[in-house]
């Protein structure tokens, strides 16, 4: 599975709600941002060092993205604090 079970349940439960997500993409997926943009989704940030995109997508669209072979994993994009 490309995402945590709890996240998948939330995406399915709220298909129209917008989620801020971090998509890890395969390193050879140079056009991943373009593919996301073609779907009308907002690419909020690109993380080239870790091959990831911060995107905003509905629950329904996030589930569709998980079916793409170039998407390695999906997680909720949250603030992180160092201790």
C-alpha positions as CSV (number, residue, x, y, z in Angstrom):
1,X,0.0,0.0,0.0
2,X,1.3,3.5,-0.9
3,X,-0.3,5.2,2.1
4,X,-1.1,4.6,5.8
5,X,-4.4,2.8,6.3
6,X,-5.8,5.6,8.5
7,X,-5.1,8.2,5.7
8,X,-6.7,6.0,3.1
9,X,-9.8,5.7,5.3
10,X,-10.0,9.5,5.7
11,X,-9.6,10.0,1.9
12,X,-12.4,7.6,1.2
13,X,-14.6,9.0,4.0
14,X,-14.2,12.6,2.7
15,X,-13.8,12.4,-1.1
16,X,-14.6,16.0,-1.7
17,X,-12.5,17.5,1.1
18,X,-9.1,19.1,0.2
19,X,-6.0,17.5,1.7
20,X,-2.4,18.7,1.8
21,X,-0.3,15.8,0.8
22,X,3.3,14.8,0.3
23,X,3.7,12.6,-2.8
24,X,7.0,10.7,-3.0
25,X,7.6,10.0,-6.7
26,X,10.0,7.7,-8.5
27,X,13.3,9.4,-9.3
28,X,12.8,8.9,-13.1
29,X,9.4,10.7,-12.9
30,X,10.7,14.1,-13.9
31,X,7.3,15.1,-15.3
32,X,5.4,14.3,-12.1
33,X,4.7,17.9,-11.4
34,X,3.3,18.4,-14.9
35,X,1.2,15.3,-14.5
36,X,-0.2,16.6,-11.3
37,X,-0.9,20.0,-12.8
38,X,-2.7,18.4,-15.8
39,X,-5.2,17.1,-13.3
40,X,-5.9,20.6,-12.2
41,X,-4.2,20.1,-8.8
42,X,-2.1,22.6,-7.0
43,X,1.6,21.7,-6.7
44,X,2.5,23.7,-3.6
45,X,6.2,22.8,-3.5
46,X,8.8,20.6,-5.1
47,X,11.4,18.7,-3.1
48,X,14.0,17.6,-5.6
49,X,16.4,16.2,-2.9
50,X,13.8,13.6,-1.8
51,X,11.9,13.3,-5.1
52,X,8.6,14.6,-3.6
53,X,5.8,17.0,-4.3
54,X,3.6,18.9,-1.8
55,X,0.2,19.0,-3.4
56,X,-3.4,19.9,-2.5
57,X,-5.9,17.4,-3.7
58,X,-9.4,16.1,-2.9
59,X,-9.7,12.8,-1.2
60,X,-11.0,11.3,-4.5
61,X,-8.2,12.6,-6.6
62,X,-5.6,11.5,-4.0
63,X,-6.9,8.0,-4.2
64,X,-6.5,8.2,-8.0
65,X,-3.0,9.5,-7.7
66,X,-2.1,6.4,-5.6
67,X,-2.9,4.2,-8.6
68,X,-0.2,5.9,-10.7
69,X,3.0,3.8,-11.1
70,X,5.2,6.9,-10.6
71,X,3.8,7.6,-7.2
72,X,5.8,5.7,-4.6
73,X,4.0,6.8,-1.4
74,X,1.5,9.4,-0.1
75,X,1.4,10.9,3.3
76,X,-0.3,13.9,4.9
77,X,1.8,17.1,4.7
78,X,2.1,18.4,8.2
79,X,4.2,20.9,10.1
80,X,7.3,19.2,11.7
81,X,9.2,20.6,14.7
82,X,12.7,19.7,15.8
83,X,13.1,19.1,19.5
